[in-house]
Every structure is written in C-alpha cells, then in structure tokens.
Amino acid sequence: MLPTSKKRFALSSQPALVVTRLFFHEHAEAVLNAAALLSGPKAHRRCLRLLAGLSETASLSVSLRHELVWLHRVLSLDFVGDPKSEETARFGCIDFSDADVKEICCLTDRLHELLLEILELDGDCVVISEELFELPAA
C-alpha cells in the first residue's frame, strides 16, 4: 500500500506529505484496526482509501487533510453520543481493560501530533487549524 522504503518518501517536495506518509508507514495497521473497532467497516474502507490516496499523490491535498481530520475525530470519539450512531453502539461494547484501548489512545495522541506538525509545516492549513483550535459553539 505505502512504499516500504523510507527513501521513496523523500521523493515528495512537500514536507507535510513526507511526515504524513512516515506516520502511516509506521501506524497504518493500528489506524485501520482502530477505525474498524470504533466506527465499523465503512470507516475501515475510508481509511484504506486515505492510505491509497497518500501513496498516489504528489501533495497533501485539501481532501486528504479533511480525511486526516475525520480520522482524528473518529479516534477522539467525537461521533460517540448519538444513540442511533454506529460509533455509540460500538463504544458501548468496548472492554476498557483491553490493551487495544491504550494503543488507540496513544495513536490518537500521535495523530494529533502529526496534525500539529502539518500545521507547523504549512501554516495556511485552515482545515487542520479549525479542527485543532476552534472551540465548539456554546
């Protein structure tokens, strides 16, 4: 899916894409598992499309940035709460003593750090800055 050689990551002239590819090179399997556990098969397929998009693109497009934000929201449990949502039903079945829970928490923190790094590399990234710094309406 993603290139196995770190040398290939350097082919992009866009540092934000390079760090994103490196993140997914290290965490792709964990991301796919977390998305499936927390949000179901549709989220798993959406993550597969994100991984494919990252491997095929020459730049970190706005649509890919939206997908990264969506993934962060899934891992942060932003979609849990609606009694009719699949995320809420899945959350209710999670065993919090399972080691996967700690791994997902660490993965969520790492993804947050990636988003901050992308923002640092590309300060004009409105998609990510709104996700990380906008406060919800009261």
Sequence and secondary structure as in RCSB ss.txt:
>XXXX:A:sequence
MLPTSKKRFALSSQPALVVTRLFFHEHAEAVLNAAALLSGPKAHRRCLRLLAGLSETASLSVSLRHELVWLHRVL
SLDFVGDPKSEETARFGCIDFSDADVKEICCLTDRLHELLLEILELDGDCVVISEELFELPAA
>XXXX:A:secstr
   S HHHHTT S HHHHHHHHHHHHHHHHHHHHHHHHH HHHHHHHHHHHHHHHH SS  HHHHHHHHHHHHHH
TTTTTT TTSHHHHHHHT  TTSHHHHHHHHHHHHHHHHHHHHHHH TT HHHHHHHH     
